[in-house]
Amino acid sequence: MQLSDLDINKTYTYADYLKWTFDERLELIKGKIFKMSPAPGSVHQIISAALSSELYYYLKGKQCRVFSAPFDVRLIRRSANDQDVTTVVQPDICVICDPKKVDVKGCIGSPDIVVEILSPGNNKKELRNKFEVYEEAGVLEYWIINPTEKNLLQYILIGGRFQAARPFTIDDELTTSILPGFTLSIDELFTDQI
């Protein structure tokens, strides 16, 4: 089977997703197929590695864990059964504090923090759809990193809706109530860009 054999108008589930053997990386958002961008560029990867490392060392010995793409995050609407899950995303980075949400396939349920790093291939539809599904699923914080603008937007879930904090730019430090004592220097996040 090839990606071109699939009906893009059909609604798919995680059970379908597990059967696919083609090379293209895909995500399912509310049952619809979204092709992922080509492999991320070097700037994206440098930022991803830097942030993943910061989180890894901060979380060492703690209950929360950090995971980097490719890593399937299955967001639940009705049940956790593979045939009922219609949203499977691969955030660039996610932090999961409930060990019961991690299984051999990835994450089942909403991570506490999801991080997406913008690439030229990201489109507005993808960003809007992900924002909506992360909010609906109860992701506590959603961080969007823009390497071109050298900023980070932090959305915090309050009363079931994402509320934007001010943009974090050079000379700022990001903190989060989810990880008490964790501080991210925005300067350092963008220091090693090519």
Secondary structure, DSSP 8 states (H G I E B T S, - for coil): --GGGS-TTS---HHHHHH---SS-EEEETTEEEE--SS--HHHHHHHHHHHHHHHHHHTTSS-EEEESS--EEE-SS-SSTTT--EEE--SEEEE--GGGEETTEEES--SEEEEE--TT--HHHHHHHHHHHHHHT-SEEEEEETTTTEEEEEEEETTEEEE---B-TT-EEE-TTSTT-EEEHHHHHHT--
